Amino acid sequence: MPTRNVFTAVTLAALLASTAAACGGPKPVKPGKAEQAQKHEATTTVDLRTTPPPWPAPMHDNAKYVDAAGLPAFTSEKTLVHYHAHLDIIDDGKPVTVPADIGIVFKNGQAVAISPLHTHTPDGVLHVEAERNAKFTLGQLFTEWGVRLSSTCVGGLCADGSHEIAFAVDGVPYEGDPGEIALKPHEEIAIVYGAKGNLPKPPASYNFPKGL
């Protein structure tokens, strides 16, 4: 049985080699203060899940999720801009899996296209591999993932009378709209949910594998 996050489509044969070389070789390229956004406007909207985790990556009509995030889908990865960030989600002290294949478009069980913002592995590592400097946000990732994200809710994890939710970037509390958190090289983003007054301290960093 083929593994979903392994590209098998003929049109993506070159992508296998470029992914392995790019992710294991060049150092991350830091984006500048890019005012030029991705040249893509969303043409559709999608329903975002409001249920408790787990949240698998969409596998049906998932091209719509990439489009709804305002991102293009390419038949090969663009590595002119190439860096990685990390996302932790902690629910009542337990980690929530950030799945592989977010931002990867499948057709008939085969990968046929890929967004510049995606995941390859279920470890929370977020890949940005783009053709130009642009602002990529946590909100775009969650739209591709098909999961609700707001300052009070992540999926079905919502602040209420007995629970709270907190966001942090590199260990520093983030009080704004979490969807606007801009991804940066080796950034650690943490979302912590649990009983009021009993949230664990968010991680301040992530030990990225060698080459990322």
MOHU-V757048 format. One record per backbone hydrogen bond with DSSP energy under -1.0 kcal/mol. CO is the residue of the C=O (numbers start at 1). NH is the residue of the N-H. Records with the same first field share a line. If there is no record, write none. Layout:
CO=NH / NH
This chain:
3=6
9=12
10=13
12=16
14=18
15=19
16=20
17=21
18=22
19=23
20=24
21=25
32=34
38=40
49=148
51=156
61=64
62=66
63=67
64=68
65=69
66=71
67=70
74=114
81=130
82=29
83=128
84=186
85=126
86=189
88=191
89=96
90=193
91=94
94=91
101=104
102=119
103=115
105=112 / 113
107=110
110=107
113=105
114=74
116=129
118=127
119=101
121=123
124=87
126=85
127=118
128=83
130=81
136=183
137=141
138=142
139=143
140=144
141=145
142=146 / 147
146=49
148=155
152=159
153=150
154=157
156=158
157=154
162=196
163=160
164=194
166=192
167=174
168=190
169=172
172=169
177=180
178=181
179=139
181=138
184=187
187=86
188=170
189=88
190=168
191=90
192=166
193=92
194=164
195=198
206=208
209=212
